[in-house]
Amino acid sequence: MDLEVTVPQVRSMLEALEDAGAELMFDCCKGECGLCEVRITELSGTNDHRDVFYSERQQRLATKMNRCISRAVASATGAKSDAAHARPAIITIEPN
């Protein structure tokens, strides 16, 4: 199923996808279990990992994220601290 969803800053990707009617697997909603992992195929911005599932090396690779808690952010500088003033990031994920 192809689905395009806008994720507001105050919602997780998981919440926005559920709101759009997608049925998804997840468990902890804290970024600990990895059950909601998605593969990133394209990212315009940076991945703001808020999980404890991935190592620092895996976080830098930016090829996967936990949709329950992590975010894609875009800013003029690329810094996460600018995220509140940033344009929306575009992220394309591979469905699981």
LINVEN-V968945 format. One record per helix or strand of 2 or more residues. SS is the DSSP state (alpha for helix, beta for strand). FROM is the first residue (numbers start at 1). TO is the last residue. Records with the same first field share a line. If there is no record, write none. Layout:
SS = FROM-TO + FROM-TO
This chain:
alpha = 13-19 + 56-61 + 80-85
beta = 37-44 + 46-48 + 64-66 + 71-73 + 90-94
